[in-house]
């Protein structure tokens, strides 16, 4: 005769409590047993606010990228969830709405799968689905536009060490060689046959110093470059300035002790990127 087992009401209650406790533990780790997407509270980010990022960087995040490739585009995650051995990275990005300096903060999550021992992007999610439209803004037109030659996008990278005195960011901190570079750049943008329609300036720092200080420094340098280009006759309303801090390095250097060798190694990360969209 088969053996039968009977559970008393007390056993059923204990099993139910254990299941609820397991679900609560998963939720505390940012997971849910049903696979729902859970976003952390914005104020739990170490930045406390969103970081400005060019929409093109987010658009380049596609399935199959590994974590190093994601970090080159977006930097490290903005929440304290770890870098290695985790399956989710969370970010908070600021996007301009197109109304002056108004911007919105959008939370973005990347989920990874482990493929042959390496974590690769499996899916991406927005906390607010409407945020995705800021990656491909739609410009309203009062009337059908005539057929024109597509606008050309030009990217220029200037080393911050050649523009500013070390650790400085003000208009008066521009080095003579840096002023000459910006003056030449402004003249080049204004050359005959080219009409700039938008100029985006992004300041970057190395990883030396605090997150907050680097964000402030990168924004201040971008603002100064914007002001200088405007002083050379470029329309200020076409120029936007952002600070990315140390979130988008182009080189990785070993060591944490600040030495002349580390400062020199990190030099490519201290830069100002200028993207010029122009109509020929």
C-alpha positions in Angstrom: 0.0 0.0 0.0 1.5 3.4 -0.9 2.7 5.6 1.9 0.5 8.7 2.4 1.6 11.9 4.1 -0.7 14.3 5.8 0.0 18.0 6.6 -1.6 19.5 9.6 -3.0 23.1 9.4 0.0 24.2 11.4 2.4 22.7 8.8 0.6 24.5 6.0 0.8 27.8 7.8 4.6 27.3 8.4 5.2 26.4 4.7 3.2 29.5 3.6 5.2 31.7 5.9 8.5 30.3 4.5 7.4 31.0 1.0 6.5 34.6 1.8 9.9 35.1 3.5 11.6 33.7 0.4 9.7 36.1 -1.9 10.5 39.0 0.4 14.2 38.1 0.3 14.2 38.1 -3.5 12.5 41.5 -3.6 15.1 42.9 -1.2 17.8 41.9 -3.7 16.0 43.7 -6.6 14.4 40.5 -7.9 10.9 39.0 -7.9 9.9 35.4 -8.3 7.7 36.3 -11.3 10.6 38.0 -13.2 9.1 41.5 -12.9 11.4 44.4 -13.5 12.1 46.3 -10.2 13.8 49.7 -10.1 15.6 51.1 -7.1 14.6 54.3 -5.5 16.3 57.3 -7.3 17.6 58.8 -4.0 19.5 55.5 -3.4 21.9 56.4 -6.3 25.3 57.5 -5.1 24.8 60.5 -7.4 21.4 61.4 -5.8 20.5 63.0 -9.2 20.6 61.8 -12.8 23.7 62.1 -14.9 23.7 63.8 -18.4 24.5 61.4 -21.2 24.3 61.7 -24.9 21.3 59.8 -26.3 23.6 58.1 -28.9 25.4 56.3 -26.0 22.2 54.7 -24.8 21.1 53.8 -28.3 24.3 51.8 -28.8 23.3 49.4 -25.9 22.1 46.3 -27.6 21.7 42.6 -26.8 24.9 40.7 -26.7 27.3 43.4 -25.5 29.5 42.5 -22.5 29.9 44.6 -19.4 33.1 46.2 -20.5 31.4 47.4 -23.7 28.5 48.8 -21.7 30.8 50.6 -19.3 32.6 52.3 -22.3 29.3 53.8 -23.4 27.5 54.5 -20.0 30.2 54.3 -17.3 29.7 52.3 -14.1 26.1 51.8 -12.8 24.7 54.6 -10.7 23.5 52.5 -7.8 25.4 50.4 -5.3 24.6 47.0 -6.8 28.2 45.9 -7.7 30.1 45.5 -10.9 31.0 41.8 -11.1 28.8 38.8 -10.6 25.5 40.8 -10.8 22.8 40.5 -13.4 21.4 43.9 -13.3 22.8 47.4 -13.6 20.7 50.5 -13.0 21.3 54.1 -14.3 19.6 57.5 -13.9 20.0 59.7 -16.9 19.0 63.3 -17.5 17.6 64.2 -20.9 16.9 67.8 -22.2 13.3 68.2 -23.3 14.1 70.8 -25.9 12.5 73.6 -23.8 15.5 75.7 -22.8 17.5 74.1 -19.9 14.5 72.0 -18.9 15.3 68.3 -18.5 13.8 65.0 -17.1 15.4 62.3 -15.1 14.8 58.7 -16.4 15.8 55.4 -14.8 17.2 52.8 -17.0 18.0 49.1 -16.3 20.2 46.6 -18.1 19.7 42.9 -17.4 22.5 40.4 -18.2 22.6 36.7 -18.9 25.7 34.6 -18.3 26.9 33.2 -21.6 29.9 30.9 -21.6 31.1 32.5 -18.3 30.7 36.1 -19.5 27.8 38.4 -18.7 26.1 39.8 -21.8 23.2 42.2 -22.2 19.9 40.3 -22.4 17.3 43.1 -22.1 17.0 46.8 -21.3 14.1 48.6 -19.6 12.9 52.1 -18.8 11.0 52.8 -15.6 8.9 55.2 -17.5 8.4 54.0 -21.1 7.9 57.6 -22.3 11.6 58.2 -21.6 12.6 56.3 -24.7 11.3 59.1 -26.9 14.2 61.3 -25.8 16.6 59.0 -27.7 14.9 59.9 -30.9 13.3 63.3 -30.4 10.6 64.3 -32.9 10.8 68.0 -34.0 7.5 69.6 -34.8 7.2 71.3 -38.2 4.7 74.0 -39.0 4.8 73.2 -42.7 6.3 70.6 -45.0 10.0 71.2 -45.2 11.8 71.4 -48.5 14.2 68.7 -49.5 17.6 69.5 -48.2 21.0 67.8 -47.9 21.1 65.7 -44.7 22.9 67.4 -41.8 26.5 66.3 -41.2 27.6 65.4 -37.7 31.2 66.2 -36.8 32.8 65.1 -33.5 35.9 66.9 -32.0 37.7 65.8 -28.9 40.0 68.3 -27.1 42.3 67.2 -24.3 41.3 69.2 -21.2 45.0 69.4 -20.1 45.6 71.5 -23.2 42.6 73.8 -22.6 42.7 74.5 -18.9 45.1 74.8 -16.1 45.1 71.5 -14.1 42.0 71.2 -12.0 40.6 74.5 -13.2 37.5 75.3 -15.2 36.9 79.1 -15.4 37.1 81.4 -18.4 40.3 82.9 -17.0 41.7 79.4 -16.5 41.8 78.8 -20.3 45.5 78.4 -21.4 46.7 80.5 -24.3 47.0 77.3 -26.4 43.5 76.3 -25.4 42.1 79.6 -26.4 43.8 79.4 -29.8 42.3 75.9 -30.3 38.8 77.1 -29.5 39.2 80.2 -31.6 40.3 78.1 -34.6 37.4 75.7 -34.0 34.9 78.5 -33.9 36.2 79.9 -37.2 36.1 76.4 -38.7 32.5 75.9 -37.7 31.5 79.3 -39.2 33.4 78.7 -42.5 31.5 79.5 -45.7 29.0 76.9 -46.8 28.3 75.4 -43.3 25.5 76.4 -41.1 25.6 74.8 -37.6 22.2 73.7 -36.4 23.2 72.3 -33.0 26.4 72.1 -30.9 26.7 69.7 -28.0 29.6 70.0 -25.5 30.3 67.3 -23.0 33.0 67.7 -20.3 34.8 64.6 -18.9 37.2 64.1 -16.0 39.4 61.3 -14.8 38.5 59.2 -11.7 40.8 61.0 -9.3 38.6 62.8 -6.7 35.0 62.4 -5.6 32.0 61.8 -7.9 30.4 65.1 -6.9 33.6 67.2 -7.5 34.3 65.6 -10.8 30.7 66.2 -12.0 30.9 69.9 -11.0 34.3 70.2 -12.7 33.2 68.6 -15.9 30.0 70.7 -16.1 32.0 73.9 -15.4 34.5 73.2 -18.2 31.7 72.4 -20.7 30.0 75.7 -19.7 33.3 77.6 -20.2 33.9 76.1 -23.7 30.3 77.0 -24.6 30.8 80.6 -23.4 34.0 80.9 -25.3 32.5 79.6 -28.6 29.6 82.0 -28.1 32.0 84.9 -27.6 33.5 84.0 -31.0 30.1 84.6 -32.8 28.4 81.2 -32.6 24.7 81.4 -31.6 24.5 80.6 -27.9 21.0 79.2 -28.3 22.4 76.4 -30.5 24.9 75.3 -27.9 24.2 72.8 -25.1 26.7 72.0 -22.4 26.8 68.8 -20.2 29.0 67.4 -17.6 29.6 63.6 -17.5 32.1 63.6 -14.7 34.2 60.4 -14.6 31.4 58.1 -15.8 32.7 57.6 -19.4 36.4 56.9 -19.3 38.2 56.0 -22.6 41.2 54.3 -20.8 41.5 52.2 -17.7 44.6 52.5 -15.5 45.8 50.3 -12.7 46.3 51.6 -9.1 44.5 54.0 -6.8 47.4 55.9 -5.2 47.7 59.3 -7.0 51.1 59.4 -8.6 52.5 61.3 -11.6 52.4 58.0 -13.5 48.7 57.5 -12.7 47.8 61.1 -13.6 49.7 60.7 -16.9 47.9 57.4 -17.7 44.5 58.9 -17.1 45.1 61.9 -19.3 42.9 60.8 -22.2 39.9 60.7 -19.8 40.3 64.4 -19.1 38.7 65.8 -22.2 36.0 67.9 -23.8 33.9 66.4 -26.6 32.2 68.7 -29.1 29.6 67.4 -31.5 28.6 69.8 -34.3 25.6 69.2 -36.4 25.7 71.4 -39.5 23.7 71.9 -42.6 25.7 72.3 -45.8 
